[in-house]
Amino acid sequence: MMKYDLAIVGGGAAGLAAAASFIKEVKNKADSEEVRICILEKNETAGRKINATGGGRCNLTNEACPGKEMTRGFFRSIGIETYCDDEGRYYPYTNKASDVTKALVDAIGSSADLKCGFTVKVISRVKSDDEYFMITGMQQSAMEMIFADKVLIAMGGKAGPQYGTTGDGYTLARTLGHTVTRVFPILTGITCSAEGVDFASLKGIRAKGTVILNKDGVPIVRDTGEIQFTEDGISGICVFNLTPHIKADKRENFGDALKRYSITVDLAPDFTEEQLAARAESFGSFGILTQKLAAVFDEHQGDTSAAKIKNWQLEITGIKGWRDAQATFGGVALDEIDMDTMESRIVPGLYFAGEIIDAQGPCGGFNLQNAWETGIKAARAIASDYSE
Ligand SMILES: Cc1cc2nc3c(=O)[nH]c(=O)nc-3n(C[C@H](O)[C@H](O)[C@H](O)COP(=O)(O)OP(=O)(O)OC[C@H]3O[C@@H](n4cnc5c(N)ncnc54)[C@H](O)[C@@H]3O)c2cc1C
């Protein structure tokens, strides 16, 4: 029976970073020749979601991430230079997300069996003389079995199912004895209603603004940036960043929970109410708001009220679903994982990395940082088993 030393399930950000890092770590070790690893990826190519990140540019980490230098060093070692924009977001120097994927796949090269089009269905622990894992999956409608001493689950969450992440990892983690906390789509648009406003007529408009999320009427979080109006609500990075804070209690229906939240929008964060009022008679809100928004806003709100522009109340009617979400809130419970090595505290030899774990950040490179960092941590811990 052929048995891999390590099987990585999921060829996305965490899985590819883990594989590339593991190969680097074991390369110079005495027994590296015999080390066999495979990556099992559902899609026909690895890294499909990476290619779509950051609007195709891949915002791969952030100035505020404690592990950013580790990430930048790792990428430099596989040929990807990075730069930081004015907002503290790091991108590959070429501004091309697909270059990040290419560098990762090239770094892995022929040192691992990359099996694409392979959908993992079951992972079980086999207890015989030596304990190992049996992975059952489907490849081109045929059932296949893979055996491995160690398994890293890097299957992502449920956000962006069009990129292959349909939450399969949660079922597998539960079957292996892990707790999975309740999951919600986050970093996504919010559908809203506002008195006298037809959102469809605002679709496509962009405006600088501050969005404030209120819970039971009390502001809990705010962000400023470009608000993008959609046919049924608002979107844009500042809006995305409110969504991790909209939660349902343990047994609460999400629709009921939503009723406790609302949004206040300040469409002129750089101006006081007095300044707005002083210029309103001559210009209305035009010049602060774009022509199109000023027209729609002035029309729908009656007189151009400075107070309304700075204090626009929106009711939340929903959160965009998994297809529009960039990340997942919730996942495999962190207290069941050794966060230094990413090994399961329940099943020895089983590791987790990336979005599948209950760790999530705002937009700006934090979620990819989590994926690279946890993938690399797992790889280093597994590689440390091999002798120098
Ligand atoms: C459109 C979009 C843009 C984003 N932009 C950014 C950004 O700029 N910066 C940032 O920090 N974050 C961004 N994110 C979030 C970030 O991409 C994810 O958090 C990150 O990719 C998670 O890495 P992962 O390896 O855990 O999962 P993924 O990268 O999603 O990889 C998981 C892999 O597992 C595979 N898989 C799933 N189930 C199976 C199975 N049963 N068998 C085999 N394989 C399976 C999937 O096909 C997938 O390839 C964005 C997300 C989206 C959707």
The ligand as an SDF file (V2000), in Angstrom:
LIG
                    3D

 53 58  0  0  0  0  0  0  0  0999 V2000
  -13.7460   37.3470   -4.3480 C   0  0  0  0  0  0  0  0  0  0  0  0
  -12.8760   37.2390   -3.1320 C   0  0  0  0  0  0  0  0  0  0  0  0
  -11.8690   38.1690   -2.9340 C   0  0  0  0  0  0  0  0  0  0  0  0
  -11.0720   38.0870   -1.7710 C   0  0  0  0  0  0  0  0  0  0  0  0
  -10.0510   38.9900   -1.6410 N   0  0  0  0  0  0  0  0  0  0  0  0
   -9.2360   38.9010   -0.5610 C   0  0  0  0  0  0  0  0  0  0  0  0
   -8.1230   39.7690   -0.4200 C   0  0  0  0  0  0  0  0  0  0  0  0
   -7.7930   40.5640   -1.3200 O   0  0  0  0  0  0  0  0  0  0  0  0
   -7.3670   39.6550    0.7130 N   0  0  0  0  0  0  0  0  0  0  0  0
   -7.6450   38.7370    1.7020 C   0  0  0  0  0  0  0  0  0  0  0  0
   -6.9500   38.6960    2.7030 O   0  0  0  0  0  0  0  0  0  0  0  0
   -8.6700   37.8710    1.5650 N   0  0  0  0  0  0  0  0  0  0  0  0
   -9.4490   37.9200    0.4530 C   0  0  0  0  0  0  0  0  0  0  0  0
  -10.4640   37.0080    0.3100 N   0  0  0  0  0  0  0  0  0  0  0  0
  -10.5900   35.9110    1.3080 C   0  0  0  0  0  0  0  0  0  0  0  0
   -9.5160   34.8510    1.0320 C   0  0  0  0  0  0  0  0  0  0  0  0
   -9.4760   34.5620   -0.3410 O   0  0  0  0  0  0  0  0  0  0  0  0
   -9.7840   33.5650    1.8100 C   0  0  0  0  0  0  0  0  0  0  0  0
   -9.9450   33.8480    3.1880 O   0  0  0  0  0  0  0  0  0  0  0  0
   -8.6310   32.5770    1.6140 C   0  0  0  0  0  0  0  0  0  0  0  0
   -8.4990   32.2080    0.2560 O   0  0  0  0  0  0  0  0  0  0  0  0
   -8.8390   31.3400    2.4780 C   0  0  0  0  0  0  0  0  0  0  0  0
   -7.8110   30.4280    2.1830 O   0  0  0  0  0  0  0  0  0  0  0  0
   -8.0550   28.8440    2.3510 P   0  0  0  0  0  0  0  0  0  0  0  0
   -6.8590   28.1780    1.7990 O   0  0  0  0  0  0  0  0  0  0  0  0
   -8.4990   28.5800    3.7110 O   0  0  0  0  0  0  0  0  0  0  0  0
   -9.2950   28.5760    1.4170 O   0  0  0  0  0  0  0  0  0  0  0  0
   -9.3950   28.6700   -0.1740 P   0  0  0  0  0  0  0  0  0  0  0  0
   -8.3700   29.5870   -0.7130 O   0  0  0  0  0  0  0  0  0  0  0  0
  -10.8130   28.9590   -0.4090 O   0  0  0  0  0  0  0  0  0  0  0  0
   -8.9990   27.1910   -0.6400 O   0  0  0  0  0  0  0  0  0  0  0  0
   -9.7130   26.0660   -0.2510 C   0  0  0  0  0  0  0  0  0  0  0  0
   -9.5800   25.0470   -1.3580 C   0  0  0  0  0  0  0  0  0  0  0  0
  -10.1370   23.8020   -0.9310 O   0  0  0  0  0  0  0  0  0  0  0  0
  -10.7780   23.2040   -2.0250 C   0  0  0  0  0  0  0  0  0  0  0  0
  -11.7890   22.2610   -1.5530 N   0  0  0  0  0  0  0  0  0  0  0  0
  -12.9450   22.5150   -0.8990 C   0  0  0  0  0  0  0  0  0  0  0  0
  -13.6240   21.3800   -0.6680 N   0  0  0  0  0  0  0  0  0  0  0  0
  -12.8670   20.3750   -1.1800 C   0  0  0  0  0  0  0  0  0  0  0  0
  -13.0400   18.9570   -1.2570 C   0  0  0  0  0  0  0  0  0  0  0  0
  -14.1330   18.3530   -0.7890 N   0  0  0  0  0  0  0  0  0  0  0  0
  -12.0630   18.2300   -1.8240 N   0  0  0  0  0  0  0  0  0  0  0  0
  -10.9390   18.8140   -2.3220 C   0  0  0  0  0  0  0  0  0  0  0  0
  -10.7490   20.1550   -2.2940 N   0  0  0  0  0  0  0  0  0  0  0  0
  -11.6910   20.9210   -1.7200 C   0  0  0  0  0  0  0  0  0  0  0  0
  -11.4110   24.3790   -2.7590 C   0  0  0  0  0  0  0  0  0  0  0  0
  -11.7170   24.0630   -4.1030 O   0  0  0  0  0  0  0  0  0  0  0  0
  -10.3300   25.4600   -2.6180 C   0  0  0  0  0  0  0  0  0  0  0  0
   -9.4550   25.4760   -3.7120 O   0  0  0  0  0  0  0  0  0  0  0  0
  -11.2870   37.0700   -0.8160 C   0  0  0  0  0  0  0  0  0  0  0  0
  -12.3050   36.1210   -1.0270 C   0  0  0  0  0  0  0  0  0  0  0  0
  -13.0830   36.2000   -2.1650 C   0  0  0  0  0  0  0  0  0  0  0  0
  -14.1810   35.1780   -2.3850 C   0  0  0  0  0  0  0  0  0  0  0  0
  1  2  1  0
  2  3  1  0
  2 52  2  0
  3  4  2  0
  4  5  1  0
  4 50  1  0
  5  6  2  0
  6  7  1  0
  6 13  1  0
  7  8  2  0
  7  9  1  0
  9 10  1  0
 10 11  2  0
 10 12  1  0
 12 13  2  0
 13 14  1  0
 14 15  1  0
 14 50  1  0
 15 16  1  0
 16 17  1  0
 16 18  1  0
 18 19  1  0
 18 20  1  0
 20 21  1  0
 20 22  1  0
 22 23  1  0
 23 24  1  0
 24 25  2  0
 24 26  1  0
 24 27  1  0
 27 28  1  0
 28 29  2  0
 28 30  1  0
 28 31  1  0
 31 32  1  0
 32 33  1  0
 33 34  1  0
 33 48  1  0
 34 35  1  0
 35 36  1  0
 35 46  1  0
 36 37  1  0
 36 45  1  0
 37 38  2  0
 38 39  1  0
 39 40  1  0
 39 45  2  0
 40 41  1  0
 40 42  2  0
 42 43  1  0
 43 44  2  0
 44 45  1  0
 46 47  1  0
 46 48  1  0
 48 49  1  0
 50 51  2  0
 51 52  1  0
 52 53  1  0
M  END
$$$$
